[in-house]
Amino acid sequence: MELLLTTPNDESGSGDLEDYPTDMGAICDKSWVRDFRSLYEPPLFWLIFALGTMGNLMVVFIYTTVRHRLKTMTDVYLLNLAVADLLFLGTLPFWAADATNGWVFGLGLCKILSAVYKINFFSSMLLLTCISIDRYVAIVQVTKAHNLKNKTLFYSKLACLIVWVISGFLSLPELIFASVKSDSFGNSCVLVYPHNLLNRTKILVLVLQICMGFCLPLLVMVLCYSIIIRTLLQAKSFEKHKALRVIFAVVAVFVLSQLPYNGLLVLDATQAANTTITDCDLSGQFDIAGQIAKSLAYTHACINPFLYVFIGVRFRKDLLRVIKLCMCGLNMGGLSKMQAVPKRPSVMSDTDSTPVLSL
C-alpha cells in the first residue's frame, strides 16, 4: 500500500490515484505521478525482491540446516526477522505489477497482501527492537544474562509470539479497509475508509504505524545502544572501535531508511486532520516524495541480512563453510557432517569478534 498525501475528500487515502479538486475549483490531473510510479517502482521492487530473497533464504538455511539448533535469543529473533522479511518480499511482485497494470488480482488478494505487508512491517521493526534489548542484556547486564541462560530460548520464542500477535492486530485496518477501487486509469488496491469516520480512522491508523513502526523501535535502540556504547568504552578486553562502528551502522541504516518515510506519514496525518496542501503541483511533488521514501524504507528488507547477520563472525564462518563445501563438490551428506559452531565460553567473551553482534 502506498503512502501519498491527499485531501480529506479522498476516500481511498492514496493521492496519486485520484484527480481531486483544488482550492481553485479545477481538477488536479495527477496522471504524471502514476506514470512516474509505473516506471520507477517495478524495477526497484524486483531488485529488492531478488536481493532480499537471496539474503534471507541464506539466513534461514544457515539457522535451520547448518547450526542444527538455535542457541541464543538473538538467533531466534534473526530467524523470525528473516521469515518476516521473506513474507514481505513475497508481496513486492504484486505491487510491482499493480504499478504497471493496475490491480488485477481481486479483492481477496488485495486484503490479504495488504495485511501481510503490514504484519511483516510491524514484526520486522519490533524484532529489531528485541535484538537491541537482547544485546543490551548480554553486554551490560551480564549477571542477569547468565542467570537467564537456561530460559533464554523460551523467553525469546514467547517474545516472538507476542510480536507476531501484536503485528497481526495492527494489520486489522488493512484487512478491513483494503478495497479494489476503479477509476479512469483502471483498478487499484487502496484503503477505503468510511465517509463518516474518514479523517479520524486514517489519523489513528497513521499514528499507530508511526509510533509502533518507528518511534518505539528507535527509542529503544537509542537507549540500549547508548548504554552499550558507554559499556564498550569502559571495557579493555575486546575490539572497542569495531564494536562502535557496528552500532553506528545499525542505528544509521535504521534512521536513514525509515525516517523519510515516517516523516511523510506525519505530514499525511496532518493533511488528514487539517488540509494544508491544496496546490496541485505541490501535492504531486509530495506524492513523488512519498513513493521514493517508501522505496527507501523497503530496502531495509534486503539490508537486514547483511547488517544484522552477515557482519557476525559466527554466521560468516558458517556461510564460508557452506560455500567451501559446495565448491569442493561434496555430496548432500556433507552438510550434516559439518562441525558444530564453537560455543562461546560466556555471554561476554568472544575470541573472534565483539559481543555486540557476534552472531
C-alpha positions in Angstrom: 0.0 0.0 0.0 1.4 3.3 -0.9 1.8 6.4 1.2 0.6 9.5 -0.6 -0.6 12.9 0.6 -4.3 13.6 0.0 -7.1 15.9 0.7 -9.7 14.7 3.3 -12.2 14.2 0.4 -10.1 11.4 -1.0 -11.7 8.3 0.5 -9.0 6.0 -0.7 -6.2 7.7 1.1 -4.0 7.4 -1.9 -3.5 10.8 -3.5 -1.7 9.6 -6.6 -4.6 7.5 -7.7 -7.1 10.3 -7.7 -7.7 13.6 -9.5 -9.3 15.9 -6.9 -10.5 19.5 -6.9 -8.0 22.1 -5.8 -8.8 25.3 -3.9 -9.4 27.0 -7.3 -12.1 24.6 -8.2 -10.2 23.0 -11.1 -9.5 19.3 -11.4 -6.0 18.3 -10.3 -4.5 16.0 -13.0 -2.0 13.7 -11.3 -1.6 11.2 -14.2 2.1 12.1 -14.3 2.5 10.8 -10.8 1.1 7.5 -11.9 3.4 7.4 -14.9 6.4 8.1 -12.7 5.3 5.2 -10.4 4.9 2.8 -13.3 8.4 3.5 -14.4 10.1 3.8 -11.1 8.6 1.2 -8.8 8.6 -2.1 -10.8 12.4 -2.4 -11.5 13.3 -1.3 -8.0 10.8 -3.6 -6.3 12.1 -6.6 -8.4 15.7 -5.7 -7.4 14.8 -5.5 -3.7 12.9 -8.8 -4.1 15.8 -10.6 -5.7 18.5 -9.4 -3.3 16.3 -9.7 -0.2 15.1 -13.1 -1.1 18.6 -14.4 -1.7 20.0 -13.0 1.5 17.1 -14.0 3.8 16.9 -17.5 2.4 20.6 -17.9 3.1 19.9 -16.8 6.7 17.1 -19.3 7.1 19.2 -22.1 5.6 22.1 -21.4 7.9 20.0 -21.3 11.0 17.9 -24.3 10.2 20.4 -26.6 8.5 24.0 -25.7 9.4 23.6 -24.8 13.0 21.1 -27.6 13.7 19.6 -25.7 16.6 19.1 -22.1 17.8 21.3 -21.3 20.8 20.7 -17.7 21.7 17.8 -15.3 21.9 19.3 -13.3 19.0 19.4 -16.5 16.9 15.6 -16.8 17.4 15.0 -13.1 16.6 17.1 -13.2 13.5 15.4 -16.3 12.2 12.0 -14.7 12.7 13.2 -11.5 11.2 14.3 -13.3 8.1 10.9 -15.0 7.8 9.2 -11.7 8.3 11.3 -10.1 5.5 10.6 -13.1 3.2 6.9 -12.7 3.7 7.1 -9.0 3.0 9.3 -9.5 -0.1 6.8 -12.0 -1.4 4.3 -9.2 -1.8 6.6 -6.9 -3.9 6.0 -8.7 -7.2 2.2 -8.0 -6.8 2.8 -4.3 -6.0 5.2 -4.1 -9.0 2.5 -5.5 -11.3 0.0 -3.1 -9.7 2.2 -0.1 -10.5 2.4 -1.2 -14.2 -1.0 -2.6 -15.0 -3.3 -1.7 -12.1 -4.7 -4.2 -9.6 -5.8 -7.3 -11.4 -5.7 -9.8 -8.5 -9.1 -9.4 -7.0 -10.5 -8.1 -3.6 -9.4 -11.2 -1.6 -5.8 -11.0 -2.5 -5.9 -7.2 -2.1 -6.9 -7.6 1.5 -4.5 -10.5 2.2 -1.4 -8.9 0.7 -2.1 -5.6 2.3 -2.4 -7.3 5.7 0.7 -9.5 5.1 2.7 -6.4 4.2 1.7 -4.6 7.3 2.1 -7.6 9.6 5.7 -8.0 8.4 6.4 -4.3 8.5 5.5 -4.2 12.2 7.1 -7.5 13.1 10.4 -6.5 11.5 10.6 -3.3 13.4 9.6 -5.0 16.7 12.1 -7.8 16.2 14.8 -5.3 15.7 13.7 -3.8 19.0 14.0 -7.2 20.6 17.5 -7.7 19.2 18.6 -4.3 20.7 17.2 -5.4 24.1 18.9 -8.7 23.9 22.3 -7.1 23.1 21.8 -4.7 26.0 21.2 -7.6 28.4 24.1 -9.7 27.0 26.6 -6.9 27.3 25.5 -4.6 30.1 23.5 -7.0 32.3 26.0 -9.9 32.3 24.9 -11.4 35.6 21.3 -11.3 34.7 22.0 -12.8 31.2 23.9 -15.7 32.8 21.1 -16.4 35.3 18.6 -16.5 32.5 20.8 -18.6 30.2 18.7 -21.8 30.6 15.4 -20.0 29.8 16.6 -17.7 27.0 15.1 -19.8 24.2 11.7 -20.0 26.0 11.7 -16.2 26.6 12.8 -15.4 23.0 10.1 -17.7 21.5 7.5 -16.1 23.8 8.7 -12.6 22.7 8.4 -13.6 19.0 4.9 -14.9 19.6 3.9 -11.6 21.2 5.5 -9.7 18.3 3.5 -11.7 15.7 0.2 -11.3 17.7 0.7 -7.5 18.0 1.6 -7.2 14.4 -1.5 -9.1 13.4 -3.6 -6.9 15.5 -2.1 -3.7 14.0 -2.7 -5.1 10.5 -6.5 -5.2 11.0 -7.1 -1.9 9.3 -5.7 -3.3 6.1 -7.7 -6.4 6.4 -10.9 -4.4 7.0 -10.5 -1.3 4.8 -8.4 -2.6 1.8 -10.6 -2.5 -1.3 -10.3 -2.6 -5.1 -11.2 0.8 -6.4 -11.9 1.6 -10.1 -11.2 4.9 -11.8 -10.5 6.2 -15.3 -7.0 4.6 -15.2 -8.1 1.1 -14.0 -8.3 -0.7 -10.7 -6.2 -0.1 -7.7 -5.8 -1.8 -4.3 -6.2 1.0 -1.7 -7.5 1.7 1.8 -11.1 3.0 1.6 -12.2 4.4 5.0 -15.9 5.0 5.9 -17.0 8.5 4.9 -18.3 9.3 8.4 -15.0 8.2 10.0 -12.6 9.1 7.3 -10.2 11.5 8.9 -10.4 10.1 12.4 -9.8 6.5 11.3 -7.0 7.4 8.9 -5.2 9.5 11.6 -5.5 6.7 14.1 -4.0 4.2 11.6 -1.1 6.5 10.7 -0.4 7.3 14.4 -0.2 3.6 15.3 2.1 3.0 12.3 4.4 5.9 13.2 4.6 5.0 16.9 4.9 1.2 16.7 6.8 1.1 13.4 9.3 3.8 14.1 9.2 5.8 17.3 9.2 2.9 19.7 11.9 0.9 17.9 14.1 4.0 17.5 13.7 5.0 21.2 14.6 1.5 22.4 17.5 1.2 20.0 18.9 4.6 21.0 18.6 3.9 24.8 20.0 0.3 24.5 22.9 1.2 22.2 23.8 4.4 24.1 24.3 2.3 27.3 26.1 -0.4 25.3 28.5 2.3 23.8 29.3 3.5 27.3 30.0 0.0 28.4 32.2 -0.7 25.5 34.2 2.5 26.1 34.9 1.3 29.6 35.9 -2.2 28.6 39.5 -3.1 27.7 39.3 -6.8 26.6 37.9 -6.5 23.1 38.0 -4.5 19.9 36.1 -1.5 21.1 36.3 0.6 17.9 35.0 -2.2 15.7 32.0 -2.7 18.0 31.3 1.1 17.9 31.3 1.0 14.1 28.8 -1.8 14.1 26.5 0.1 16.5 26.6 3.3 14.5 25.9 1.3 11.3 22.9 -0.4 12.8 21.4 2.9 14.0 22.3 4.9 10.9 20.8 2.4 8.5 17.6 2.2 10.5 17.2 6.0 10.7 18.2 6.7 7.1 15.8 4.1 5.7 12.8 4.8 7.9 13.0 8.4 8.9 12.0 9.9 5.5 9.0 7.5 5.1 7.7 8.2 8.7 8.3 11.9 8.3 5.9 11.9 5.3 3.5 9.7 7.3 3.4 12.6 9.8 2.6 15.0 7.0 -0.1 12.7 5.7 -1.7 12.5 9.2 -1.5 16.3 9.4 -3.1 16.6 6.0 -6.0 14.3 7.1 -6.5 16.4 10.3 -6.3 19.8 8.6 -6.0 20.2 4.9 -2.7 22.1 4.4 -1.8 21.2 0.8 -4.2 22.4 -1.8 -1.8 23.3 -4.6 -1.9 20.6 -7.4 1.8 20.8 -8.2 2.9 20.7 -4.6 0.6 17.7 -3.8 2.1 15.9 -6.8 5.6 16.6 -5.6 4.7 15.1 -2.2 3.3 12.1 -3.9 6.6 11.5 -5.7 8.5 12.1 -2.4 6.2 9.5 -0.8 7.0 6.9 -3.4 10.7 7.4 -3.1 10.6 7.4 0.7 8.5 4.2 0.7 11.0 2.5 -1.6 13.9 3.6 0.6 12.1 2.0 3.6 11.5 -1.2 1.7 15.3 -1.6 1.1 15.6 -2.5 4.8 14.3 -6.0 4.0 17.3 -6.7 1.8 19.8 -4.8 4.0 18.8 -6.7 7.2 20.6 -10.0 6.3 23.9 -8.1 5.6 23.6 -5.7 8.5 22.4 -7.9 11.3 23.7 -11.3 10.2 26.5 -11.3 7.7 28.7 -9.0 9.8 28.5 -11.6 12.6 31.7 -13.7 12.8 29.9 -17.0 13.6 27.4 -16.6 10.7 30.2 -15.6 8.3 32.1 -18.8 9.2 29.0 -20.9 8.7 28.4 -19.3 5.3 32.0 -19.7 4.2 31.9 -23.4 5.3 28.8 -24.0 3.1 30.5 -22.2 0.2 33.6 -24.2 0.6 31.7 -27.5 0.7 29.8 -26.6 -2.4 33.0 -25.6 -4.2 34.6 -28.9 -3.2 31.7 -30.8 -4.7 30.8 -32.7 -1.6 27.6 -34.8 -1.7 24.4 -33.8 0.2 25.5 -35.7 3.3 28.4 -33.3 3.6 26.3 -30.6 5.3 25.3 -33.0 8.1 29.0 -33.8 8.7 29.9 -30.2 9.4 31.3 -29.5 12.8 29.0 -27.5 15.1 29.8 -23.9 15.6 32.0 -23.5 18.6 30.2 -22.4 21.7 31.3 -19.1 23.2 32.7 -19.5 26.7 30.4 -16.9 28.2 27.9 -14.2 27.2 30.6 -11.5 27.3 33.5 -13.3 25.7 34.1 -13.9 22.1 37.5 -14.6 20.7 36.5 -13.8 17.1 34.5 -10.7 17.5 33.0 -8.1 19.8 29.9 -9.2 21.7 27.7 -6.5 20.1 26.7 -8.5 17.0 28.7 -11.8 17.4 26.0 -13.9 15.7 
